[in-house]
Amino acid sequence: MSIGVVAIVVFLINLPCGFFRAKSEKLSKAWFFWVHAPIPFVIALRILSGLGFKLYTFPIVISAYFLGQFTGGLLYKMLKTQTK
């Protein structure tokens, strides 16, 4: 599996987690859970895809991780303002 596909999957895994993180009080137990919950899945994806832990992949995967969290949070905020 290519780095691009892995990055897209990491982004998609983090979308719902970012959404639920945004619902939680900042720095609460639930907030920490939603920030860290996808990490085992990302590690498993890296191993199963054959990508491994090559140094050049870290910026791409970490960026996809945080972009997914950020986008999920934005989605929550957008939906929250529409329902008011």
NUKOL-677030 format. One record per residue (C-alpha): x, y, z. Coordinates in Angstrom, 1 decimal. Layout:
N
<pt px="X" py="Y" pz="Z"/>
...
REM end
This chain:
84
<pt px="0.0" py="0.0" pz="0.0"/>
<pt px="1.4" py="3.4" pz="-0.9"/>
<pt px="2.0" py="6.3" pz="1.5"/>
<pt px="-0.8" py="8.3" pz="-0.1"/>
<pt px="-3.4" py="5.5" pz="0.6"/>
<pt px="-2.2" py="5.1" pz="4.2"/>
<pt px="-2.4" py="8.9" pz="4.7"/>
<pt px="-6.0" py="9.0" pz="3.4"/>
<pt px="-7.0" py="6.1" pz="5.6"/>
<pt px="-5.3" py="7.7" pz="8.7"/>
<pt px="-7.2" py="10.9" pz="7.8"/>
<pt px="-10.5" py="9.0" pz="7.6"/>
<pt px="-9.9" py="7.2" pz="10.9"/>
<pt px="-9.4" py="10.5" pz="12.6"/>
<pt px="-12.4" py="12.3" pz="11.3"/>
<pt px="-14.9" py="10.7" pz="13.7"/>
<pt px="-12.4" py="10.9" pz="16.6"/>
<pt px="-11.9" py="14.6" pz="16.0"/>
<pt px="-15.7" py="15.1" pz="15.8"/>
<pt px="-16.2" py="13.4" pz="19.2"/>
<pt px="-13.1" py="15.1" pz="20.7"/>
<pt px="-14.7" py="18.5" pz="19.9"/>
<pt px="-17.8" py="17.4" pz="21.8"/>
<pt px="-15.7" py="16.7" pz="24.9"/>
<pt px="-14.4" py="19.2" pz="27.5"/>
<pt px="-10.8" py="20.2" pz="26.7"/>
<pt px="-8.2" py="18.1" pz="28.5"/>
<pt px="-10.9" py="15.8" pz="30.1"/>
<pt px="-10.6" py="12.0" pz="30.1"/>
<pt px="-12.9" py="11.8" pz="27.1"/>
<pt px="-10.9" py="14.4" pz="25.2"/>
<pt px="-7.6" py="12.4" pz="25.8"/>
<pt px="-9.4" py="9.2" pz="24.8"/>
<pt px="-10.5" py="10.6" pz="21.4"/>
<pt px="-7.1" py="12.1" pz="20.7"/>
<pt px="-5.3" py="8.8" pz="21.4"/>
<pt px="-7.8" py="6.2" pz="20.4"/>
<pt px="-6.8" py="6.0" pz="16.7"/>
<pt px="-3.1" py="5.4" pz="17.5"/>
<pt px="-3.2" py="1.6" pz="17.7"/>
<pt px="-5.1" py="1.5" pz="14.4"/>
<pt px="-2.5" py="3.8" pz="12.7"/>
<pt px="0.3" py="1.6" pz="14.0"/>
<pt px="-1.4" py="-1.5" pz="12.8"/>
<pt px="-2.1" py="0.1" pz="9.4"/>
<pt px="1.6" py="1.1" pz="9.0"/>
<pt px="2.7" py="-2.5" pz="9.8"/>
<pt px="0.0" py="-4.3" pz="7.7"/>
<pt px="0.6" py="-2.0" pz="4.7"/>
<pt px="4.3" py="-2.8" pz="4.6"/>
<pt px="5.1" py="0.9" pz="5.1"/>
<pt px="6.8" py="0.3" pz="8.4"/>
<pt px="8.4" py="3.2" pz="10.3"/>
<pt px="10.6" py="4.8" pz="7.7"/>
<pt px="11.6" py="8.3" pz="8.7"/>
<pt px="10.2" py="10.0" pz="5.5"/>
<pt px="6.7" py="8.7" pz="6.3"/>
<pt px="6.4" py="10.3" pz="9.7"/>
<pt px="5.6" py="13.9" pz="8.5"/>
<pt px="3.0" py="12.6" pz="6.0"/>
<pt px="1.2" py="10.3" pz="8.5"/>
<pt px="1.3" py="12.7" pz="11.4"/>
<pt px="0.0" py="15.5" pz="9.2"/>
<pt px="-2.9" py="13.3" pz="8.0"/>
<pt px="-3.5" py="12.4" pz="11.7"/>
<pt px="-3.8" py="16.0" pz="12.9"/>
<pt px="-5.7" py="17.1" pz="9.8"/>
<pt px="-8.3" py="14.4" pz="10.4"/>
<pt px="-8.6" py="15.5" pz="14.0"/>
<pt px="-8.9" py="19.2" pz="13.0"/>
<pt px="-11.4" py="18.5" pz="10.2"/>
<pt px="-13.6" py="16.4" pz="12.5"/>
<pt px="-13.6" py="19.2" pz="15.1"/>
<pt px="-14.5" py="21.7" pz="12.4"/>
<pt px="-17.3" py="19.5" pz="11.2"/>
<pt px="-18.7" py="19.3" pz="14.7"/>
<pt px="-18.6" py="23.1" pz="15.1"/>
<pt px="-20.2" py="23.6" pz="11.7"/>
<pt px="-23.1" py="21.2" pz="12.5"/>
<pt px="-23.5" py="22.7" pz="16.0"/>
<pt px="-23.9" py="26.2" pz="14.7"/>
<pt px="-26.4" py="25.1" pz="12.0"/>
<pt px="-28.7" py="23.5" pz="14.6"/>
<pt px="-28.9" py="26.6" pz="16.7"/>
REM end
